[in-house]
Amino acid sequence: MSDMIDDPKMNPATGVESLRRAIGDRYLTYALSTIMHRALPDARDGLKPVHRRILFAMRELRLASNGGFRKSAKISGDVMGNYHPHGDAAIYDAMARLAQDFNVRYPLVDGQGNFGNIDGDNPAASRYTEARMTAVAEALLEGLNENAVDFRENYDGTLREPVVLPASFPNLLANGSSGIAVGMATNIPPHNIAELCDACLHLVKVPEARDETLLNFVPGPDFPTGGVIVEPRENIANAYATGRGSFRLRCKWEVEDLGRGQWQIVVTEIPYQVQKSKLIEKIAEVIQTKKVPILADVRDESADDIRLILEPKSKNVEPEVLMNMMYRNSDLEVRFSMNMNVLIDGLTPKVCSMKEVLRAFLDHRREVLQRRSEHRLEKIDHRLEVLEGFIIAFLNLDRVIDIIRYDDDPKAALMAEEWGKDHARAMTEKDYVSPLPATGDGELTEVQVEAILNMRLRSLRRLEEIELVAERDALMAERAELEDLMEHPELQWDAIAAQLKDTKKKFGKDYAGGARRTQFAEAGVVEEVPLEAMIDREPVTVVCSKMGWIRAMSGHIDLTRELKFKDGDEGRFIFHAETTDRILIFASNGRFYTVGASLLPGGRGMGEPVRLIVDLPNEAEIVDLFIYREGVKMLVASSAGDGFVVPSSELLAQTRTGKQVLNVRGDVRAQVCHEVKGDHVAVVGENRKVLVFPISELPEMGRGKGVRLQKYKDGGMSDATTFMMDAGLSWLDPAGRTRTETELTEWTGKRATAGRMAPRGFPRDNKFTS
């Protein structure tokens, strides 16, 4: 900001643009830093910077897989102080995850102590735990001393750290990765090393191999927690070809026979990244809310392994039906989304296919091979130079000893000496016949002289000559092989293939945990089982009070029996039902709500408010409450006198929020909901005028405002009903006696007309009886 203020070109017009540019530049810098140095893994070694620095720091501490452990606090402290200037808690969390065999397919850290568990418990503090590298981590670091990769300065320029690790196996796909950057994210599942090595070997042999062919070697992810993948093969192939997709992953379960026809389901493997404690809480909630009525209980009998017990309510239930319901209502089935967004060559973020990721790894391995070969050539050349000096010294040993013994500056004298035939030591017949040439010609280099001066006296023995020759010949042969290797790409790929085979042998099925854990299966066609089929059919009596407290009492009780209600409350709805029935609630806002009778609270107390069971607004009141019957039709009408006929199948709601059927606005409220039981409709208004018309004049709709039933100048509609004209229209007179009127010509008319005054003896509350 100070630069912007001091800028002489600044003015109010350009100041906003400069501020925008400055903020944009800084945000872009932050975004690039997040993408490259924090969130996205490198396609070559599959590591993020923090993980790479943890492994390098452990290597510097010499924490080999067969060595001792060191405190995690020491490791995270070294990483923070030397390479990764961020919080030690974040570094320790990253290191702890590398040690969790339920999160990482091939752990890179061997932890000693509490490093967390599959229940979701956090690791112990870093001062209580210890760690060292695993053999897998050592394989990632192999060749680091041989100039296999570039090094760069650390954050303060005092040390150097590797830009990328040599990585002798495709760690990116083997262990997977996940991260959220700015504007992009990555989520890569783990795979089996042996299968990945087979795919790499095929790519070495057939560089133009198709993505579908690689699926023969890598059929899908291999999660550390096992499970069963039920995704179709064509979907998996498309995901690997595009770099984006998802996999349906289910738990692994079996049926355990308890004898006498009783059984229970034992879950032995749960899906990847599902916390066992959260899973059990979710299943317990499913039992409590009765979303899966045939499930009675869940128990956790896990020790070092996973053992979750699911108890059915009845032994007559099919295990497959129960598990299919559990797949829908719990995390026993999850969908793992894959997004293979990685850094190619450590610089460019790109969503890659499996073939592109493996190709990036193989190209990296070839570069590592070339660099290690060049480094080895340099070492061989240096050693050959030293050996040449030793050979000259042995052939001219007496002269060398004289110079070292009597010369004031033996180093300069040795370098200035011309080593030829005159200085060759004398041989007698009894002397050992050297296989070396009789003399060595030329001058000694500084490297050779230093080696001669540093040579121990015990090395001045005749057999040493044979050893020098043997070493020289072996190095010359190795040098020739390395030169051939550097000149011929096919030899390089052969060497890479041999390395991959060694990796497969080392970390394949014979390695601890190397065998494939995740299996494949067909999802199968799951038949939709109605809820009623999973509920024991038992009689209940549904009771709902005027204030909206509802309960289901066991058995069919006498409907005239006196029941207890809260103070100031009284009964309103009471009817016989069964636990398999669905109860429909029609509210004054025109919405229908559906509740299973088996989900209603028991009848020991006063029940529960309907508003706690469904999302019934406070301003809405219950108009009617009845049992859903399939195939019937209902007459619904509003206080404004509008209505229509609706099939009962259109009234079922799938959620707590209900289903809007009768549209009402303003002060208009839903007023009537009756089953259609006749060929005519009778309507009475607040003005006590009655109108009768054929039901055929009403439309059948699934939702809407409806049509006008009766015309009013003042007030609105009081009630409406349906009846058979031949049987007549019935109501209760003021004395409580049922009266039936069969001659209704006076009140019969066209729909939406005003009607005539009600007959003598019509109820004062303007209500018909059904």
C-alpha positions, 0 to 999 in steps of 0.5 A: 500500500505504501508503494501505491501511495508514493507512486507519482502516477497515482490519482483517484481515477487510477487508484482503484485500478491499482488497488485492484491490480495489487490485490489481484497480484497478491491473491494470485501469489497466495493461490499459486503458493497453495496449489504448488506448496501445500494442497496438490501432490507431485505426480512423480513421488505422490507427495506434498511438500510437508510429507516430503520434508518429514521423510527427508528429515527422518532420513537425516535423523537416520531413522531407518526401518530397522533402527531405533525410534525417536520422539515425534516431537523431535521429528516435527521440531526438526521438520519445522526448524529446518525445512517447513516453517509452519505450525508443529501441530500441523506437521505432527498431524501430517506425520501421524496420518502417514502412520495410520494403516486405516488411512494410508494403504502403505504407511510411510511412518512406523509409529510407536504409541497412540497414533489414533484409531478408526473410531476417529480418536486423535493421536496422543501428543507428540511428546508421548509417541515415537516414530521411524521410517518404514521400508516403503518410505526408504524405497521412496528415498532410495538413490537420494545420495546419488544425485538422483534429483535436484536439491534446493535451498531451504526457506532460510538458505542454511540447508538444502532439501530435495525438490522431489524424491526418487520414488521407486514405485508410483506412490501417488496412486499407491497411497492416494492423496486429497487436498483443497487448493484455491479454485481446485481440489484433488482426491485420489484413492489408494491402489495396490502396488503390485497391480500398479507395477504390472500396469507400469511394466505394460506401459514400458512394453507398450507405450501407446497402451489404451486406458481400457487395457490398463484396467486389466492390471488395475481393476480399481482402488484398493482401500486400506479398510477393505470393503467391496466396490460395486461400481460397474466396470464401464464407470470405473474405466471412464473415471480412470480415462478422464481422471474424474469419477466416483466409486460405490463402496460398501462394507463387507458383511456376513450372516452369523448363525445363532441357532434355532433359526436366529441369526445376526449380521456381522460387519467385518470391514467398513468403507474407507474414511468412515469413522466407526464411532460416527457410523454406529451413532448414525445406525443408532439414530436410524433405529431410533427414528425407525427408518429401518423398522426391521433393525432391532439393535447395533453393537460394537464388538470390535477389538483389533479388527472390525466387528459390528453386530446388526440384530434384526427384529425378526428371524423371518427377515431376509438379510439382503433386504435388511442390508439394502435398507442399511445401504440407503440409510447409513454410511455402510455404503458411501460414494468415493469421488475421484479427482486426479488433479496433480502437479505434472513435473511439480509445476503444472496442475492438471486433471490426469488419467491413470495412464498420464499419471503412470507415464509421469512416474515412468518418465521420472524413473528414467530421469532418476536412472540417468542421473544415478548412472551419470553419478556412478560414472563419475565415481567410477572415473574417480576410482579408476584414476586412483587405481591407476596411481596405485598401480604406478606406485606398486610398480615403482614402489622403491622409488615412491618410498625413497621420495616419501622418505627423503624428499622435503615436499613428497607431493610435488616430487611425486607429481613431477616424477616421470614414471617409466621403465627406469623406476620399475622395481627389480624382480628376482626369480623368486619374486612374485610375478605381477600381472600388471604391466612392467611399467607405468608411463606418465605423471601422477595427478594430484588426486592420485598422489593424495591417494598414494600418500594416504595409503596405509603401510599394510597395503604394501603387500604383493596380493594387493596388486591382484586386488587392484587389477580385479577391482580395475577390471570390474570397474571398467566392465561396469563403466562399459555397461553404464555407457551402453545404458546411457546411449540406448533407451531400450536398455534404460527401460529394461533397467526400469522394468527390472526395478519395478519387478523388484519393487513388486516382489518386495511389496507385493502379496508377500509383504505385510498387508500387500495383498489386495484388500478391497474386493469387487461385486455386482450391486445387483437389482435391489427390489423396492421393499415397501415399508409395510413389508418390514413392519410387524402388523399389529392393531393400534388405536390412533388418538389425537387431541384438539391441541395436536398431541398424538399417540398410538395405543396398543390394540383396538380399544373401545372408541367411546372409552374415556381417555386422559389428556393434558389440562385444557385439552380434549380428544378430537380424532380417534380411530382404529389402525394397524402399525403398517398403516400410513396416517395422513394429516391435512392442515389448514395451509393445504398441505398433506403430511404422512406419518407411519403408524409404527412411528407414532409415540406409544400410548403410555403417556400423552403422546407427542405434539404433531409439530415435532413429528412433521414440519407443521407451521405454528399458524397452521391447524389440523383439519383432518387426520385419517388412514391412507387408503389406496385407490380412493378419491378425496374431496378437498375444499377451502373456506373460500368455496373452491375445491376439487377431487384428488386421488389418494395417491397424490396425497402421500408426502415423502418428507417431513415438510409435507406436500402442497395439494390445495393452494390457499392464499391470504386469509383463505384456509383449507376447510374440508377433506372427505372421501368421495362416497357418492355421485353428488356433492352437497355444500353449505355456506356460512349463510346457511344456504345449501347447494347440491350438484353432480360430482361430475362437475368437479375436476380431478386434479393432483394439485391446485386451487380448484374450481368454485363450488358455491357462490357467496356474497358474504362469508365463506363455506362451512362444509361440503360432503358427497352422497348418493342421490338415491340414498338421500342427504343425511344430517343430525337434527338439534335433538341428535337424531339422524334425518335423511332428506331424499327430495332434494330438487329444491337445492339441486343446481349448477355448480358455483350457484348460490343455492337455497336456505337449508331445510328445517332442522339443519344443524346450527353448526352448518356441518353435515354428517358422514 
